[in-house]
Amino acid sequence: MEELIRSFCAAARQAGVRISTAETMDALRAVAVVGPGDRRLLRHTLGVTLAKSIPEKLILEETFDRFFASGPFQDLPREGGTPGGEAAGTVGRDLSPLSSMLLMGDQAGLLAALGAAAAREDLGRIQYGTQVNITAWRILESMGIAALDRDLEALRRGGERGAEETAERLGELRSYLAETVREYVRRQTGVAIEARRGPLEEARLRHANLSGLEMRDYERMHLVVRRIVKKLNDLYSRRRRRARRGQLDFKGTFRRNVPYQGILFETVWRRRKVDRPQIVAICDVSRSVIRVVRFLLLFLYSLNREIVGIRSFAFCTNIVEISHLLERFKVGEALARIQNSVDLDLIMGRTDYERAFGDFRARYIDAVGPKTTVLILGDARNNYNDPCPENLKAIFDRCRQLIWLNPEIPSLWGTGDSEIRRYAPYCTKILKCYTLSHLERLVASLLRN
Amino acid sequence: MKNLGSDKFSSIEAVREGLGRVSYITSRQVATTVYLAYHLGKPVLVEGPAGVGKTELAKTAALFLDLPLIRLQCYEGLDEAKALYEWKYGKQLLYTQLLKDKLDDIIRGAEGFSEAMERLRLYEDIFFSWQFLEPRPLLKALRQEGGAVLLVDEIDKADDEFEAFLLEILSDYQVSIPEIGTVAAVTRPFVFLTSNNTRELSEALKRRCLHLFIPFPPPELEREIVRVRVPGIAEGLNRQVVRFIHEVRKLDLKKLPSISETLDWARVLVILNAESLNPDLVRDTLNIFLKFEEDIALVEDRRHQMVAAAVKEG
């Protein structure tokens, strides 16, 4: 059982669930408490001890079902004489353990032998389907198939009464055994191969150029973004905390206690104001950034989920606030609503940075204060109209920092109708941003200073 | 460290029945987790939508075990002084003032400065002893002679530092107070943590806990909960109410009604002497289980079909 749980943990680990040694021990203790008899109970027990979040629990349960799908040797043929019957006369005299187990129909014994042999092979390391046959053969060898073959040979040559018959049965059982072991290896490694996709997928997402992403990847990507944002939140709260740590305020204490004839009676503590991250995000959703707009919006959505007091805006020809959409709807729906401008006064005409920033300046400038970080996501392609940088300057002057995230590669900045160079003076920073790694860099720069 | 009464934890069924006896009807999975938590000596981290009975689980566990419930409500900015202990500064200051005169007695006759210091040193720990310590929930839970159920409610609202600070308590059931030393639990408390998932908890914390997710219950279970918690309700109405609520949960609402809302609604219907659901009755009582204007409007539009479905199948 122990070996089984341990290899289950290994499979789960490869499926992307982080399981430490301590947790494996916990699971073993828990299984010892509830006993291995009840399959559903076992499944739940492992879920409770090993999972640390709901997605992980789902992965674990899936892995469990795959891992503990019906065991090998369930359908071991038991035809012929029962042990002790006629056949038993020939069996068991000088046959190898493997042959007698097969002939006697000893499921448990075979399972144990298979388990022991498989443990020596380390199935978790198999990466390619082509390795299955050779591994299965090695397992068969270590279970003692050579001895079985010798038995077979001896029985055929011996010509004793009933030996012919036994030899025939043993031959059938031999091919059954070989097939079962191969199937076992295939399934175990299938678990491993299928399971290993998780981390790879994540790495691919993190470095993929996001315009090529497909719908089914979004759920995954959302998790990655969340992790980034969490990092941001963590660092923030640590900074905040340090600033707030109170000390005894001596002057204050004395002052407060003047009414008590200077006897120190009440204490006064020094406290500093809590500094929360304030963010205003402005996102271009026009056609020129269509390839990455979902990525930008997704990022915005994740930010919105994680940071209290963030305000989000989207613009194309004009600008509208979208905070409420991001708050209210599930990610897919929110994005679809913004892109199709459902219940929004968003005009999807030509991109107009002048009007967008102008409108922002006129209507929403109060959202920006001296502690605000303004994030602008866009390519600054203004269809050769006047970019009117004064509008951006007005925003820049009010905020603590203004970070522009440009989804174009830097060599295209300033070419054609890109006005990013005109806007550059009013940005604290301009960063290229089309993969998740770029976003991570943004996190760092949000926290500096 | 002593252990809590073990006869109540002889089997998973015993736990489930025990909780049922104090009016907490639950699935086998929840009972399994509580059973495991007891036998492994680990805290339980409970997650799930608001109102499915996360806090209630801890409360009933306290009833079931016949132990005091000590509750620590988390919020942003919660720190050790509020959660663990605090020195009674006022009392300390007051005592120093009152004892000022005694100071003369102590150092009278001392020869030289260093001898006076020597004598004073004999008393220096007086002001940092249990007498001047104000125990807060966590310390209280550790010092309960007969054990306690400790509920750390909405841990996700607290800061990360607080989480880190909880680790020592959760894994070893002890805390360090610099002036006094390490305080270990007299009896190991039974710990529940609840989280609404407003932020991701740290791996380290999760690793120390059993992770229990309580989802919305299936209809049969919910009916049984209503039956136990709302004694006066007729079986037919109970079926209809649960059925209706389950229909509502399928809609795309801002805030889905959970068990506590089902119970509230059932109670209201009993008070109104309702025998069966009808569209008008539903319209008038929607605000009991829906908390947002938009949600109410959405359900109000569809109430005719939904009532019809609930009545037919119920």
Interface residues (C-beta under 8 A of the other chain):
Chain A: R18 S20 A22 E23 D26 R29 A30 V33 V34 L41 H44 T45 G47 V48 T49 A51 K52 S53 I54 K57 R226 K230 N233 D234 S237 R238 R241 R244 I263 L264 F265 E266 T267 V274 E306 R328
Chain B: I12 Q29 T32 T33 Y35 L36 H39 L40 K42 E47 G77 Y89 G90 L93 L94 T96 Q97 D159 D160 E161 R199 E200 E203 K206 R207 L210 H211 L212 F213 K254
